[in-house]
Amino acid sequence: MALVSIKTESTEPVDNVRLRVLVDKERKRVVYAEAGKDFVDVLFSFLTLPLGSIARLVAKESNIEAVKFGSITSLHQSVSHLDQQYLWNQTCKEMLLNPRNSMEAYCHNLKLNIDDTEPLRYFMCKKWDCRKKSGCLLSIFKNQKCYCGEVMEWEVFPDCFDLEDGFVMEKATFIICDNLYVMPNVFGASLQLLQKLGVDSVDAIEEQTVVINKKEAC
């Protein structure tokens, strides 16, 4: 687990999350970290990201230089370099390079939100005849065309259901292993993990507090 220890001030920046880390002093390695909802929700939010967003983010935000997401990175680069004349319409490139996250409304409020996609917007046809129909089209892309042929550029603000509470319980704490396996921090879990990792004595364990920011979370 690549964690960076940072000196903390009395007023912690909003985009930082504090972790309790246990380090094996003899082997000089992180055994596991303990964290609450703030950090675990960030980890679980990775699973909501579309492949196109992952390819874009690891190339842009990663803490490691020149990260590639296998062939997905090549596909992403192919679309970004593709001329408009080869695409079905002008929204195709935006759809592929900036796919939408189904949980983006909640993820945008995370302390360590790594997805820089702009907030979701909704558009309808500017013609009143189209808008008043019960089967009218709704688009998340401003330049998409309505079935009448007009560009859908009338912005609307529908009532949407957001999972405001996130993924895990507010007061729960969790153990995060070096392979990012997450488990509840229940009685006996940490001792069992230490035994599994071959740590014979708690005297060999040193507790540290680290602060993780957006750059280190990527």
KAZI-V804415 format. One record per helix or strand of 3 or more residues. SS is the DSSP state (2 for helix, 1 for strand). FROM is the first residue (numbers start at 1). TO is the last residue. If there is no record, write none. Layout:
SS:FROM:TO
SS:FROM:TO
This chain:
1:17:24
1:29:35
2:37:48
2:51:60
2:70:81
2:84:86
2:91:97
2:104:107
1:122:124
2:128:131
1:154:156
1:174:177
1:182:184
2:189:196
2:202:204
1:205:212
2:214:217
